[in-house]
Amino acid sequence: MYTLPDSPKARRLLGYDIDVKLRDHEQVVNRTKQLRTRALLQIAPFIVAWKHTILKEMGIYHTLNKFNYDIGRQCLIAEGWCPRDCTNAVANALSVGCERSKAAVPSILTLREAREDPPTFFRTNKFTSSFQGLVDAYGIAGYGEVNPAVFAIVTFPFLFAVMFGDVGHGFIMLVVSALFCIFEDKLSKMKLNE
């Protein structure tokens, strides 16, 4: 808000002062835009690398947040499950990780007896993993229970054939699945943007 003077000469001087201030502000805004554009153009080539680094660090912190911190020993403690016959593989993976990261303190693997039931784990291969995934979609069996995927391997194709009685389409699916089996190695090496 401006107080408007009574004389025309004073009003012209006030208008001139306001025009000068407006031009100054416009110059400041334009210079700020130029500086911002110049700064953004300088950092633009690094954005993808920075984003990759930030996502990596977020993943690391997400994993580290699952650890417990031991104040007395000043170390991180991770607890997890693994099958007994895989403990050597886990120990080897920890030692390889220490070597690659050039850690000053080695990782220690300590086996402990569990107080609660361990999670369910079923070994699968390329053939049985698809049936296991199908069964797991309906529910995962408890620890020590029979794996229902074994029964699904036998009954699922039969029940699917009973529900889907079209012989022609069944033959086409048989041929396509046979081609998938024949060219499995070549198809598994293809990059599918996954």
C-alpha positions as CSV (number, residue, x, y, z in Angstrom):
1,M,0.0,0.0,0.0
2,Y,1.3,3.4,-1.0
3,T,0.2,6.8,0.3
4,L,-0.5,8.8,-2.8
5,P,0.9,12.4,-2.6
6,D,-1.2,15.3,-3.6
7,S,1.1,17.0,-6.1
8,P,1.5,15.6,-9.7
9,K,5.3,16.0,-9.6
10,A,5.5,13.9,-6.3
11,R,3.2,11.3,-7.9
12,R,5.5,11.0,-11.0
13,L,8.5,10.6,-8.8
14,L,6.7,7.9,-6.8
15,G,5.8,6.1,-10.0
16,Y,9.4,6.4,-11.2
17,D,10.7,4.9,-8.0
18,I,8.1,2.0,-8.2
19,D,9.2,1.3,-11.9
20,V,12.8,1.2,-10.8
21,K,12.0,-1.2,-8.0
22,L,10.0,-3.4,-10.4
23,R,12.8,-3.5,-12.9
24,D,15.2,-4.4,-10.1
25,H,13.0,-7.2,-8.9
26,E,12.5,-8.5,-12.5
27,Q,16.3,-8.6,-12.9
28,V,16.7,-10.5,-9.7
29,V,14.1,-13.0,-10.7
30,N,15.6,-13.4,-14.2
31,R,19.1,-13.8,-12.7
32,T,17.8,-16.4,-10.2
33,K,16.1,-18.3,-13.1
34,Q,19.4,-18.3,-15.1
35,L,21.4,-19.4,-12.1
36,R,18.9,-22.2,-11.3
37,T,18.9,-23.3,-15.0
38,R,22.7,-23.3,-15.1
39,A,22.9,-25.3,-11.8
40,L,20.3,-27.8,-13.0
41,L,22.0,-28.3,-16.3
42,Q,25.3,-29.0,-14.4
43,I,23.8,-31.6,-12.2
44,A,21.5,-33.2,-14.8
45,P,24.0,-35.8,-16.0
46,F,24.5,-37.1,-12.5
47,I,20.8,-37.5,-11.5
48,V,20.6,-41.2,-12.7
49,A,23.8,-42.1,-10.8
50,W,22.6,-40.3,-7.7
51,K,19.3,-42.0,-7.9
52,H,21.0,-45.4,-8.2
53,T,23.2,-44.6,-5.2
54,I,20.3,-43.4,-3.1
55,L,18.3,-46.5,-3.9
56,K,21.3,-48.7,-3.0
57,E,21.7,-46.9,0.3
58,M,18.0,-47.1,1.1
59,G,18.2,-50.9,0.5
60,I,21.2,-51.1,2.8
61,Y,19.5,-49.1,5.6
62,H,16.3,-51.1,5.2
63,T,18.4,-54.3,5.7
64,L,20.4,-52.8,8.6
65,N,17.2,-51.7,10.4
66,K,16.3,-55.4,10.7
67,F,19.5,-56.0,12.7
68,N,19.8,-55.6,16.5
69,Y,22.5,-53.4,17.9
70,D,24.5,-54.7,20.8
71,I,25.6,-51.7,22.8
72,G,28.1,-53.6,24.9
73,R,30.0,-55.1,22.0
74,Q,29.2,-52.3,19.5
75,C,28.1,-54.6,16.8
76,L,25.1,-55.5,14.7
77,I,23.4,-58.9,15.3
78,A,21.3,-60.5,12.7
79,E,19.1,-63.5,13.5
80,G,17.7,-65.8,10.8
81,W,16.7,-69.3,9.9
82,C,18.6,-71.6,7.5
83,P,18.5,-75.4,7.1
84,R,21.2,-77.2,9.0
85,D,22.8,-78.6,5.9
86,C,23.2,-75.0,4.5
87,T,25.2,-73.6,7.4
88,N,28.5,-74.1,5.6
89,A,27.2,-72.3,2.6
90,V,26.0,-69.4,4.8
91,A,29.4,-69.3,6.6
92,N,31.2,-69.3,3.2
93,A,28.9,-66.5,2.0
94,L,29.7,-64.4,5.1
95,S,33.4,-64.9,4.6
96,V,33.2,-63.9,0.9
97,G,31.2,-60.9,1.9
98,C,33.8,-59.9,4.5
99,E,36.6,-60.3,1.9
100,R,34.8,-58.3,-0.8
101,S,33.8,-55.5,1.6
102,K,37.3,-55.5,3.2
103,A,35.6,-55.5,6.6
104,A,37.9,-54.9,9.6
105,V,35.9,-57.3,11.8
106,P,34.9,-60.7,10.5
107,S,31.3,-61.9,10.5
108,I,30.6,-64.6,13.1
109,L,28.0,-67.4,12.6
110,T,26.7,-68.9,15.8
111,L,24.2,-71.7,15.7
112,R,21.5,-71.5,18.4
113,E,18.6,-73.7,19.3
114,A,15.3,-72.2,18.4
115,R,12.6,-71.4,21.0
116,E,9.8,-71.4,18.5
117,D,8.9,-73.5,15.5
118,P,11.1,-72.8,12.5
119,P,9.4,-71.6,9.3
120,T,8.4,-74.1,6.6
121,F,11.1,-74.8,4.0
122,F,10.6,-77.2,1.1
123,R,13.5,-77.8,-1.4
124,T,12.4,-77.3,-4.9
125,N,13.9,-77.6,-8.4
126,K,12.9,-76.1,-11.7
127,F,10.1,-78.6,-12.2
128,T,8.6,-78.6,-8.7
129,S,9.0,-74.9,-8.0
130,S,5.9,-74.0,-10.1
131,F,3.7,-76.5,-8.3
132,Q,5.1,-75.3,-4.9
133,G,4.2,-71.7,-5.9
134,L,0.7,-72.8,-6.8
135,V,0.3,-74.6,-3.4
136,D,1.8,-71.7,-1.5
137,A,-0.8,-69.3,-3.1
138,Y,-3.5,-71.2,-1.2
139,G,-1.5,-71.5,2.1
140,I,1.9,-72.7,3.4
141,A,2.1,-75.9,5.3
142,G,3.3,-75.7,8.9
143,Y,6.7,-76.9,10.1
144,G,6.8,-80.7,10.1
145,E,3.7,-81.2,8.0
146,V,3.6,-83.0,4.7
147,N,4.3,-81.0,1.6
148,P,1.0,-80.8,-0.4
149,A,2.9,-79.8,-3.6
150,V,3.8,-83.5,-4.1
151,F,0.1,-84.3,-4.4
152,A,-0.4,-81.3,-6.6
153,I,2.3,-82.5,-9.1
154,V,0.2,-85.7,-9.6
155,T,-3.4,-84.4,-9.4
156,F,-3.2,-80.9,-10.9
157,P,-2.5,-81.9,-14.5
158,F,-5.3,-84.5,-14.3
159,L,-7.9,-82.2,-12.8
160,F,-7.0,-79.4,-15.2
161,A,-7.5,-81.9,-18.1
162,V,-10.9,-82.9,-16.7
163,M,-12.0,-79.3,-16.4
164,F,-10.5,-78.3,-19.8
165,G,-11.9,-81.0,-22.2
166,D,-11.0,-79.4,-25.5
167,V,-8.6,-81.8,-27.3
168,G,-7.5,-79.4,-30.0
169,H,-6.5,-76.7,-27.5
170,G,-5.0,-79.3,-25.2
171,F,-2.8,-80.5,-28.2
172,I,-1.7,-76.9,-29.0
173,M,-0.8,-76.4,-25.3
174,L,1.1,-79.7,-25.3
175,V,3.1,-78.6,-28.4
176,V,3.9,-75.2,-27.0
177,S,5.0,-76.6,-23.6
178,A,7.1,-79.2,-25.4
179,L,8.8,-76.3,-27.3
180,F,9.4,-74.5,-24.1
181,C,11.1,-77.6,-22.7
182,I,13.2,-78.1,-25.8
183,F,14.4,-74.4,-26.0
184,E,14.5,-73.9,-22.2
185,D,18.3,-73.0,-22.1
186,K,18.0,-70.5,-24.9
187,L,14.9,-68.9,-23.5
188,S,16.3,-68.7,-19.9
189,K,19.3,-66.7,-21.2
190,M,17.1,-64.0,-22.8
191,K,16.8,-60.7,-21.1
192,L,13.1,-59.8,-20.5
193,N,13.4,-56.5,-18.6
194,E,12.4,-58.2,-15.3
